[in-house]
Amino acid sequence: MNLTLLSSPLQGFTDFRFRNAVHKHFGGIDTYYAPYIRLNGRFLIKNGYANDLALKNNTTLEVIPQIMTCLEDEFLFVVEYVQSLGYKELNWNLGCPYPMVTNKGMGSGMINSPEKIDRILDRVHSETDIIVSMKMRMGYADSDEILRAFPVLAKYPLKNIAIHARIGAQLYEGGVDLEAFQRCVDAAPHKLYYNGDITTVSIFREMQDRFPSIDHWMLGRGLISDPFLPMMIKNDTEEYPEDRMEVFSKFHDRLFSAYAEKLSGEKHVVMKMLSFWSYFAAAFSDTKKIIKRIKKCKTVAAYDVVIAEVLEHESERFIYDD
Ligand SMILES: Cc1cc2nc3c(=O)[nH]c(=O)nc-3n(C[C@H](O)[C@H](O)[C@H](O)COP(=O)(O)O)c2cc1C
């Protein structure tokens, strides 16, 4: 079966700097979703979003922009913006679980309002020719909400529905609900993509066995924690390449340089890298110690020393393990 892997967006992490670095050093991802654009009632595209979607920053990647809104006019404004850049598709975020979003009837807080979803999709499809895809949780309070939204979604030629197999009220707690996801597979009016907790090749294989009709898989946190994962899934292997730490080190340096160019002040760059290490460290031994050491770094020089030691220690570990 043909296998398509997509990078699931993480606001604050998977911007064009991260996407380009992953694409150059690891590969394996077919399409990258950009983190959502949110207007907050102001019809203005912030510089951060504009930079993230600018074609000059995404020359070698296939990128799909995303919007989070519950307002028709905001949706239409963003459609016009992304089309002006040449994008053909806009993904709609109906998955965000955080109360400051869901309390305003956005993200997963909107799944339970099919009539509002209908109003937006109706205008978007009658007034524009953008391709719309969805990224959803299965509901906010219960996993049947999405089933009740399907008849409305069925009215429109959506490209696909990517489902993070949790409900909003869970935030990121508890496991994914695979039985509820199966109910979506049985009832969905559109092509489904699976998303949620794919962190290893063996977990991926279990998911693939359980859902043989799914051929599009989204990786979010698993990709950041272990950027080798997509290629290993594609090659159907649990073996890392022999030059694992060398490749990771080059990726790390590229990411670091990209943020050093963007952020002013050494402390900010180190803090940004610390946020990435909160994921990277999972694939290293002594996760907590790494985080603790980076937290203490006040300068780039101190950070460089810690990272050089961590990478050297890991390289030795892999040679020893062999
Ligand atoms: C810090 C953070 C930021 C996120 N930002 C977005 C976002 O901008 N758009 C979106 O659709 N999902 C966002 N998500 C959800 C992820 O894309 C993904 O659906 C979720 O983490 C489950 O997949 P995973 O287990 O592979 O990470 C975010 C998740 C986290 C933890």
The ligand as a MOL file (V3000), in Angstrom:
LIG
                    3D

  0  0  0     0  0            999 V3000
M  V30 BEGIN CTAB
M  V30 COUNTS 31 33 0 0 0
M  V30 BEGIN ATOM
M  V30 1 C 2.5090 22.5690 21.4840 0
M  V30 2 C 1.4970 22.0720 20.4960 0
M  V30 3 C 1.0570 22.9150 19.4570 0
M  V30 4 C 0.1170 22.4670 18.5320 0
M  V30 5 N -0.2750 23.3080 17.5080 0
M  V30 6 C -1.1770 22.8560 16.5850 0
M  V30 7 C -1.5800 23.6630 15.4710 0
M  V30 8 O -1.1080 24.7760 15.2540 0
M  V30 9 N -2.4970 23.1450 14.6190 0
M  V30 10 C -3.0150 21.8690 14.7760 0
M  V30 11 O -3.8280 21.4380 13.9710 0
M  V30 12 N -2.6420 21.0960 15.8040 0
M  V30 13 C -1.7310 21.5390 16.6880 0
M  V30 14 N -1.3170 20.7040 17.6850 0
M  V30 15 C -1.7900 19.2950 17.7040 0
M  V30 16 C -0.8350 18.3860 16.9150 0
M  V30 17 O -0.7490 18.7680 15.5580 0
M  V30 18 C -1.3070 16.9260 16.9400 0
M  V30 19 O -2.5890 16.8620 16.3960 0
M  V30 20 C -1.3330 16.3330 18.3400 0
M  V30 21 O -0.1450 16.6410 19.0530 0
M  V30 22 C -1.5130 14.8070 18.2960 0
M  V30 23 O -0.5900 14.2070 17.4370 0
M  V30 24 P 0.8110 13.6020 17.9710 0
M  V30 25 O 0.4760 12.6410 19.0590 0
M  V30 26 O 1.4190 12.9570 16.7400 0
M  V30 27 O 1.6050 14.7590 18.4900 0
M  V30 28 C -0.3910 21.1390 18.6330 0
M  V30 29 C 0.0560 20.3000 19.6520 0
M  V30 30 C 0.9760 20.7430 20.5850 0
M  V30 31 C 1.4380 19.8020 21.6690 0
M  V30 END ATOM
M  V30 BEGIN BOND
M  V30 1 1 1 2
M  V30 2 1 2 3
M  V30 3 2 2 30
M  V30 4 2 3 4
M  V30 5 1 4 5
M  V30 6 1 4 28
M  V30 7 2 5 6
M  V30 8 1 6 7
M  V30 9 1 6 13
M  V30 10 2 7 8
M  V30 11 1 7 9
M  V30 12 1 9 10
M  V30 13 2 10 11
M  V30 14 1 10 12
M  V30 15 2 12 13
M  V30 16 1 13 14
M  V30 17 1 14 15
M  V30 18 1 14 28
M  V30 19 1 15 16
M  V30 20 1 16 17
M  V30 21 1 16 18
M  V30 22 1 18 19
M  V30 23 1 18 20
M  V30 24 1 20 21
M  V30 25 1 20 22
M  V30 26 1 22 23
M  V30 27 1 23 24
M  V30 28 2 24 25
M  V30 29 1 24 26
M  V30 30 1 24 27
M  V30 31 2 28 29
M  V30 32 1 29 30
M  V30 33 1 30 31
M  V30 END BOND
M  V30 END CTAB
M  END
